Amino acid sequence: MTTNGAPEHTNDPKTATLDNFAADIGLLLLRVVFGSLLAAHGTQKLFGWFGGKGWRANAAAFDSMGYNPGKLFGTLAGLCELTGGLLLVLGLLTPLASAIVLGTMINAINATWSGGLMTGKGYETPLLFATVGAVVAFTGPGRFSLDYGRPWARQGVVIGVAAVLLAAVAAVVTLILKWTL
C-alpha cells in the first residue's frame, strides 16, 4: 500500500497482484483474437480455407483492383496477413508484426477507399485492423508473449513510431510498385 492507502502496482512477479496483470491479459486477448482472425484472412487468400476463394481468385481480385501482377500482390497480401497475424498471436517480433499489419492495411484502405467508410464495401474493416496494429506497436505485446523481457518488446513512443514508419514506408513502396508495374 502507498501512503494514501491505494494499492502499489509493481512489475515484480513476487509481489504482483492479479490487478497488475489486467493490461497484460487484455493485450493477450486482443493479440490472440485479432491475430487469429487476421491469419485466417490470409489463409482465405492463399489456400481457400475458412470460406475463402483461394489463391487464383485472390490473384484475379488483385488484378482487378489494379495491383498487377495480381499473383505477386495477392500472394504478398495473404502472406502478410498470415505472418503478421501469427506473430501477433505468439507475441513474437511484435513491432515487426505490427508494422506488417499496419502496412498491409494501409494498402487495403487504399484499395477500398472509393467504397466509403461504413458501406459494407468500404474501408471500415481495414481501418479497424490498422488501428489494432498501431495500438499494439505502441503498447507492446504484454507479459504473456514470447517477446516478454526482450528489448524490442518494450512499449513506448520510440518503438511505436519506428513500427509505424516502417509500415508507412512498406505501404508507400507497395503503392509505387502498384502504380508502376
C-alpha positions as CSV (number, residue, x, y, z in Angstrom):
1,M,0.0,0.0,0.0
2,T,1.1,3.5,-0.7
3,T,0.8,6.3,2.0
4,N,-2.6,7.3,0.6
5,G,-4.0,3.7,1.0
6,A,-4.0,2.9,-2.7
7,P,-2.5,-0.5,-3.7
8,E,1.0,-0.2,-5.1
9,H,1.4,-1.6,-8.5
10,T,4.6,-3.4,-9.4
11,N,6.1,-5.5,-12.2
12,D,7.9,-7.7,-9.7
13,P,6.3,-11.1,-10.1
14,K,7.0,-11.9,-6.4
15,T,4.8,-9.0,-5.2
16,A,2.4,-8.6,-8.1
17,T,-1.3,-8.9,-7.6
18,L,-3.8,-10.1,-10.1
19,D,-4.7,-6.5,-10.9
20,N,-1.1,-6.0,-12.1
21,F,-1.8,-8.5,-14.8
22,A,-5.0,-6.9,-16.1
23,A,-3.4,-5.0,-19.0
24,D,-1.3,-8.0,-19.9
25,I,-4.4,-10.2,-20.0
26,G,-6.2,-7.6,-22.2
27,L,-3.3,-7.5,-24.6
28,L,-3.1,-11.3,-24.7
29,L,-6.9,-11.4,-25.6
30,L,-6.5,-8.7,-28.2
31,R,-3.5,-10.3,-29.8
32,V,-4.9,-13.8,-29.9
33,V,-8.3,-12.9,-31.2
34,F,-7.2,-10.3,-33.7
35,G,-4.1,-12.2,-34.8
36,S,-6.1,-15.3,-35.3
37,L,-8.7,-13.5,-37.4
38,L,-6.1,-11.8,-39.5
39,A,-4.2,-15.0,-40.0
40,A,-7.5,-16.7,-41.1
41,H,-8.0,-13.9,-43.7
42,G,-4.5,-14.7,-45.0
43,T,-5.4,-18.4,-45.3
44,Q,-8.6,-17.5,-47.2
45,K,-6.5,-15.6,-49.8
46,L,-3.7,-18.3,-50.0
47,F,-5.5,-21.6,-49.5
48,G,-9.2,-21.0,-49.7
49,W,-9.7,-22.0,-46.1
50,F,-12.5,-20.6,-43.9
51,G,-14.7,-20.0,-46.9
52,G,-12.1,-18.1,-48.9
53,K,-11.9,-18.3,-52.6
54,G,-8.2,-19.3,-52.7
55,W,-5.1,-18.2,-54.4
56,R,-6.2,-18.0,-58.1
57,A,-9.4,-16.0,-57.2
58,N,-7.4,-13.8,-54.9
59,A,-4.8,-13.1,-57.7
60,A,-7.6,-12.2,-60.1
61,A,-9.2,-9.9,-57.5
62,F,-5.9,-8.1,-57.0
63,D,-5.5,-7.7,-60.8
64,S,-9.0,-6.2,-60.9
65,M,-8.0,-3.7,-58.2
66,G,-5.0,-2.6,-60.2
67,Y,-2.4,-4.5,-58.2
68,N,-0.7,-6.1,-61.2
69,P,0.6,-8.7,-61.3
70,G,-2.2,-10.0,-59.1
71,K,-0.3,-13.2,-58.4
72,L,2.5,-11.2,-56.8
73,F,0.5,-8.7,-54.8
74,G,-2.3,-11.2,-53.8
75,T,0.3,-13.6,-52.5
76,L,2.1,-10.8,-50.7
77,A,-1.1,-9.7,-49.0
78,G,-2.0,-13.2,-48.0
79,L,1.4,-13.9,-46.6
80,C,1.5,-10.6,-44.7
81,E,-1.9,-11.3,-43.2
82,L,-0.9,-14.8,-42.2
83,T,2.5,-13.9,-40.9
84,G,1.5,-10.7,-39.1
85,G,-1.4,-12.5,-37.5
86,L,0.5,-15.5,-36.3
87,L,3.3,-13.3,-35.0
88,L,0.8,-11.3,-33.0
89,V,-0.9,-14.4,-31.7
90,L,2.5,-15.6,-30.4
91,G,3.6,-12.1,-29.3
92,L,6.8,-12.7,-31.2
93,L,8.7,-9.9,-33.0
94,T,5.7,-7.7,-32.1
95,P,7.0,-4.4,-33.5
96,L,7.6,-6.1,-36.9
97,A,4.2,-7.9,-36.7
98,S,2.5,-4.5,-36.0
99,A,4.3,-2.9,-39.0
100,I,3.3,-5.8,-41.2
101,V,-0.3,-5.5,-40.2
102,L,-0.4,-1.7,-40.5
103,G,1.4,-1.6,-43.9
104,T,-0.9,-4.2,-45.3
105,M,-4.0,-2.4,-44.0
106,I,-2.8,0.9,-45.5
107,N,-2.9,-0.8,-48.9
108,A,-6.3,-2.4,-48.0
109,I,-7.6,1.1,-47.1
110,N,-6.3,2.4,-50.4
111,A,-8.0,-0.4,-52.3
112,T,-11.4,0.1,-50.6
113,W,-11.3,3.9,-50.3
114,S,-13.8,4.5,-53.1
115,G,-16.4,2.4,-51.2
116,G,-16.6,4.9,-48.4
117,L,-16.3,4.3,-44.7
118,M,-19.3,2.4,-43.5
119,T,-20.9,1.0,-46.6
120,G,-20.0,-2.7,-46.3
121,K,-17.7,-2.4,-49.2
122,G,-15.6,0.4,-47.8
123,Y,-12.5,0.7,-45.6
124,E,-14.1,0.3,-42.2
125,T,-12.6,-3.2,-41.5
126,P,-9.1,-2.3,-42.8
127,L,-9.1,0.9,-40.7
128,L,-10.0,-1.2,-37.6
129,F,-7.3,-3.7,-38.4
130,A,-4.8,-0.9,-39.0
131,T,-5.7,0.7,-35.7
132,V,-5.1,-2.6,-33.8
133,G,-1.7,-2.9,-35.5
134,A,-0.8,0.7,-34.5
135,V,-2.0,0.2,-30.9
136,V,0.0,-2.9,-30.3
137,A,3.1,-1.2,-31.8
138,F,2.8,1.4,-29.0
139,T,1.6,-0.8,-26.1
140,G,3.9,-3.8,-26.8
141,P,2.8,-7.4,-26.6
142,G,2.4,-7.6,-22.8
143,R,3.8,-10.1,-20.3
144,F,2.1,-13.1,-21.8
145,S,4.1,-13.2,-25.1
146,L,7.2,-14.8,-26.5
147,D,8.7,-11.3,-26.7
148,Y,8.3,-10.6,-22.9
149,G,11.6,-9.3,-21.5
150,R,13.2,-8.7,-24.9
151,P,14.4,-5.2,-25.7
152,W,12.1,-4.7,-28.7
153,A,9.1,-5.8,-26.7
154,R,9.1,-2.7,-24.6
155,Q,6.2,-0.4,-25.3
156,G,6.7,3.2,-25.9
157,V,6.8,6.0,-28.3
158,V,10.2,5.2,-30.0
159,I,9.2,1.6,-30.7
160,G,5.7,2.6,-31.8
161,V,6.9,5.4,-34.1
162,A,9.5,3.1,-35.6
163,A,6.9,0.4,-36.4
164,V,4.5,3.0,-37.9
165,L,7.3,4.5,-40.0
166,L,8.3,1.0,-41.3
167,A,4.7,0.3,-42.1
168,A,4.3,3.6,-44.0
169,V,7.5,3.1,-46.0
170,A,6.4,-0.5,-46.9
171,A,2.9,0.7,-47.9
172,V,4.3,3.5,-50.0
173,V,6.7,1.2,-51.8
174,T,3.9,-1.2,-52.5
175,L,1.7,1.6,-53.8
176,I,4.5,2.9,-56.0
177,L,5.0,-0.6,-57.4
178,K,1.3,-0.9,-58.0
179,W,1.3,2.3,-60.0
180,T,4.4,1.5,-62.0
181,L,4.1,-2.2,-62.7
